Amino acid sequence: MRRGCISLGNINCDKCHRQILYPERYLFVEEAQGKAQTRCMDCCKEDGLVKTGSEKGKIETLFDLASE
């Protein structure tokens, strides 16, 4: 399951290990085996986990929350 979240400032990216500061967006990925990963927006862009455009107009980038 994938969830798009907003950091409260105490989150680190599991891929690049940088701190995700408030109010940055991040992706929380929970796998079937109970493992979980946190990805910053930059790592999500590198891995193709975001899509451009929005139905709401002002948001430029959205997380791709579709299951693999």
C-alpha positions in Angstrom: 0.0 0.0 0.0 1.3 3.5 -0.8 0.4 6.6 1.1 1.3 10.2 0.3 2.2 12.1 3.5 3.4 15.4 4.8 6.4 15.4 7.1 6.3 16.8 10.6 10.1 17.1 10.5 11.2 13.8 12.1 11.3 11.6 9.0 14.3 10.3 7.1 14.3 8.9 3.5 15.2 5.2 3.4 16.9 5.5 0.1 19.1 8.7 0.3 19.0 9.0 4.1 18.3 12.7 4.1 15.9 14.3 6.6 12.5 15.2 5.2 11.7 18.6 6.8 8.3 20.1 7.5 6.1 20.6 5.3 7.8 18.4 2.6 5.8 15.6 1.0 7.0 12.0 1.1 5.7 8.6 0.1 5.2 5.8 2.7 5.3 2.3 1.0 4.1 -0.7 3.0 4.8 -4.1 1.5 2.9 -7.3 2.0 5.7 -8.8 4.2 5.2 -6.1 6.8 8.3 -4.1 5.6 7.9 -0.4 5.2 9.9 2.3 3.3 9.8 6.1 3.4 10.8 7.9 0.2 11.4 11.7 -0.3 10.0 13.4 -3.3 13.4 13.5 -5.1 13.8 9.7 -4.8 10.2 9.2 -5.9 11.0 11.2 -9.0 14.1 9.1 -9.7 12.1 5.9 -9.3 9.1 7.0 -11.4 6.7 7.0 -8.5 5.3 10.4 -9.3 3.1 11.7 -12.1 2.9 15.2 -13.4 -0.3 17.2 -13.7 -3.4 17.4 -11.5 -7.1 17.4 -11.6 -7.1 20.2 -9.0 -5.1 22.6 -11.0 -2.4 24.1 -8.7 -0.5 20.9 -7.8 2.3 20.1 -10.3 3.3 16.7 -9.0 1.3 13.8 -7.6 2.4 10.5 -6.1 1.5 7.4 -8.1 -0.5 5.5 -5.5 -1.4 2.6 -7.8 -0.3 -0.8 -6.6 2.5 -2.5 -8.6 
